[in-house]
Amino acid sequence: MSEPPKADCRTCRHFRAAPYEAKQEGCYLPSNMKAKQKNAFLDEQKIPGDHEAINRNGDCPDFVARAPKLSLLKRLFSLGA
Ligand code: SF4
């Protein structure tokens, strides 16, 4: 029997990396966050969950794979260039 695929936080839709995606690196799934804010202007006060502790065994049930990146040509066409 084959092993189920491991959940990798870096390829999960709920993971944000510092410094470009978020101020603090971690899991931004609302149920895993330590501090949430509803308003976008308070984003800096959000405290993400500790993804390394939550996904210690690589079997996080909330893992959702990120959509694959589009090629440069597809991105240019979507901008209408
Ligand atoms: S802890 Fe789970 S939900 Fe959070 S980023 Fe990692 S895989 Fe995704």
Residues whose N, C-alpha, C, O or C-beta is under 5 A from the ligand:
A	BS01	SF4	A7 D8 C9 C12 H14 F15 C27 L29 H51 I54 N55 C60 D62 F63
